[in-house]
Amino acid sequence: MCAFRNGFHSNVRASSSTHRKLALVFGNRLYQHNASLRNSENDANDITRSLESIGFQVTKGLNLACEEMDSYVTNFVRNIQSSDVILFYFSGHGTQWEDQNYLVPSDDNNLNSSNIKRHALNAQDVLDRITKRNPYVSIFILDCCRNYYLRNPELLRGNDSNTKGLKPMYASAGSLIAFACAPGATASDGSDRNGLFTKHLLQNITKPNEQIQDLLIDVTKGVATESYNKQIPWYHSSLMDRNIMLSSNGNDNSGFNSESGEWHQEFHGQSHDGRHGSLIKRAEKALHMDLDGDGRIG
């Protein structure tokens, strides 16, 4: 990790009935050594707007140097509380070295294999720092599966080492990891405003009452279809709760709530408005089946 730490502390408390939603979003488009990327700033800006529209408090950084990125992570992590829903998103160059994934900062002019541990962000370290705060849910999204040419001084001819894609990462309990493409593969930066993966993520991330796993299935289908199966997003989940939804309704600015929200209550028959029963009771009437095991239909 970058050798710099700084931060602040917040005394904000989440209520017992809702989950505060916090996001850290990075978009690095401009690089000193490697090629600039077409859409990473757009990706970060658009993801920020979408997350804010569904109630996330977003911290965003664009084209940051290594020390700046590390400082952002440190400040963000210090503010995490145990009931929070956390989302981390990075769009930019990423690379693997010695079985570790690194998020490349904009100041990569002197970055090489001998100093990468000090001058780039270790993705697993960032995830570990987040999950050690024991949030309710951690969602870790990397759209950085582009080719990156890492200079390796150990090579006799001084050639660059073309590291392709990322290595697999595995989620700790209560977290989910999403890559724009399969480990070892590369992602399309897109010909439109956004990269291919982020384009389809944006089309789905604000859907109300959509479980995160179902949302990502829709993203995968969209990416695979548009790329003719040349790019397949990759996920690893260790989520321990059901009904993990980023947006619980069409205008969600009140906080994440997977267990006590209106939709959850209505589905399980805990909330009635006098005009109709719960969703599960209406389904029983339509199917003529006892779905909830109470011995009654409807």
N, C-alpha and C positions, 0 to 999 in steps of 0.2 A: 504494500500500500504506500501511498505518498507520505513522506515524512513530514507531515504538518497536521496539527489538530487545533481547532478553535471552535467555540460554540456558545450556545445560550441555553437557558432552561425556562420552560414554560410551566405555569401552575394551572393550566386549563384542565378541567376534570370532565370526563365523559359521564353522562347519566347512566344509571343502572339499566335503563330500558332501551337505550339506543347505543350504537357503536359509532364513535367518531370516525370519519373517513379522511385519511391523510395520504397524499401522494407526493413522491419526489420524481421529477421528470427532467431528464437530460437530453439535449440535442446538440451533438457536435458535428458540424458540417465542414468547417474550415480547419485544415491541418497544415502544419509547417513542412512535413516530410512527405506524407502520402497524399494521394489525390483527394481533393475536396469531394464531398458527396452532394448529390443533387437536392435531396429532400429532407435531410435530417432536422433542419430547423423547422420546416413546415410540419413534419411529423410531431415534434415536441409541442409546437404551438397549438396544433389542432387537437392533440390528445389532452393538453391542458384545458382547452375550452370545453371539450366533451366531458371531462371529469368534473370540472366546476359546475357544469349544468346538471349533474346528478348528485351534487352535494359534497364533493371532495374539496378539502383545503389543499391547494397545490403549491408546492415550491418548485420553481422551474429555473434551470440553468442552461444557457446556450454558449457553445464554443468556449468551454472552460479549460483552463490549464489544470494540471494534475493537483496542485495544492488547493486550488479553488474547488474542484470536485470533491476532494476529501473533506474539505471544510463544510461543504453543503451536506455531505453524508453525516458528518459528526453532529451538526446542528439538528438535522432532521431526526436522527436516532435518539438524541437526548430528549426529544419531545414525545416519543412514543409511550403510550400507556397500555396496560394489559387488555383493555376492552376495545382497542382501536382496530380498524381495518386498514391495512397498509398496502399501498401499491407503489412499486418502483418500476420506472420505465426508462430505457436507454435506447436512443437511436444514434448511431455513429459507427466508427470503426471499432471492431473487436478482434482479438487474436488469441490463440492458444500457445502456451509454452510450458513444457514439462508438466503436461496433464492439468494445467490450470488455465482458466479463461481470464482475459484481461480486457477492461474497457479502456480504450485508448483516448487520452486527453488531446486537446488541440495542440499543445506544445510538445509534439512528438519528434522534433528535429533531431534530438540526440538519443532517441529511444532505441535500444538494442537489446539483445537477449541477455546481456550481462547486467543490465540495470533495470529491466522491466519491472521487477518486484518493487522497486523504489519509485519508479516514474510512470506507473499506470495503476489503475484500480483493479485489484483482484476481485472478480465478480463473486466468488464464493465468500470472500471476506465481507463484502458488502451485505450479502444475504445473511451471513452469520451474525453480523452486528445488529441487523434488524430483528432477527428471530430471537436473539438473546434477550431482547426486551419483552418477549413473550406476548406479542399482540394477539388479538383474537384471530385474525387471518392475515397472512402475508402473500401478496401476489407479485411476482418478480418477472418482468417482461423485458426481453432483450431482442431488439431489432438491429443486430449488428453482425450478421453472418456474411459480410463482404470479404473478399480477398484483401489481406493486409500483408505488406511486405516488410517483415521485421528484420532489420540488419543484424547479422550474427558475426561478431568479430572472430569467432572460433573457426569459421570457414576459411580455408587457406586462400581462396581466390577473392574473398571479400564480397561474395555475392549476397544478395538479400535472400532471406528464407521466406518463401511463400507459404504461409500457414493458412490452410483452407478451412473456413468455418470455425465452429466452436466444439469443445469437448462436452460430453453430457454432464449435467449437474443434477444433483438429487436433493429433493426438498426435505427439510426437517418437518416435524409434526406441525400441522396447521398451516402449511404453506403450499403454494403452487408456483411452478416455474414454467414459463413459456418462451420458446425460441421461435424466431421468424422462419426457421427452416431446420431440417434434421441435423444432428451433430455431424460435422465433417462436410456438410454441404454449404452452398452459398445462396444468398437471397438476392432478389431483384430490387434495385433501388427505384424501380418504377419509371414510367415515362410520363406520368401525370404529376399532380401536386405532391403525392405521398408515395412512399415505398409500398410495394405490393401487400406485404403483411399488414402494415399499419393502415393502409386503405381499407382493408376488410375489417380490421379491428375497429376502426372508427364507425363503420356501418353497423356494428353490432353492440358496441360497448354501452350505449345509452338505452338499449332495449329494456323496458320495464318488466319486472318479474321474471327475468331470464337467469337461470342458475349459471354460474360461471363456467361449469363444464360444458353445458349446452351452448353457451355463447361461443366458446372456443371451438366446438365442433362446427358451428356455422362459419367461423373464420377459416378453419381448415378447408372446408368444402369450397369456399369462395376463392381462396388462394390456389388450391389444387386445380380447380376448374379453369381459372384465368391463365394459369401457367402451363396448362396441359400436363399436369402432374410432375412438372419439373421442380417445383418447390412445394414441400410439404412441411408445414409447421410442426413443431415437436413440443410435447408437454410432459411434465412429471408432477403428479399431485400427491400430497400427503394430507389433504384436508380431512378434518375429523368431524365436521358438522354438515348437515344437509341444508338445502335452501340458502346457499351462499349466493346472494344476488347483489350486484353493484348498484342497481337502481330498483327500488321497490314500487315505484309508480312513475307516471309520465313527467312529473315535475318535482323531482326528489331533491329537496334542499334541507331536509330535516335530520339526516343521519341514517346510517346503515342499521337495519334491524331485521334479522332473518327469522327470528322466532316469535316476535310479538307484534309484527306489522299487521295492517288491515287485511292484506291478502292472506297471510298465514292464518289469522284468526277466522276469516270467513271460510277458508278451505276446511278447517277442522271444526267448524260449527261453533266457534266461540263468540261469534259476532253476528247478530241479526238486526236488520233495520225495520222489521215488521212487514216488509214487502216480499221478501224471498228468503229461502233457507241458505245454508252454506253451499259452497260449490260441490262438496262431496255428496250432499244429500240430493242436489239436483242431478248429479251424475247417476246416483242410484235409481232415481225415478226414470231417467232416460234408458238405462240399461236393464232395469228390473232385477237388480242384484244388490245384495247387502255388501257394500264395499268396506265399511268401517267396523264390521263385526259386532254391531250392537243389537243384532237380531231383527232389525227393522229395515224396510226399504223406503227411503225418503223421509 
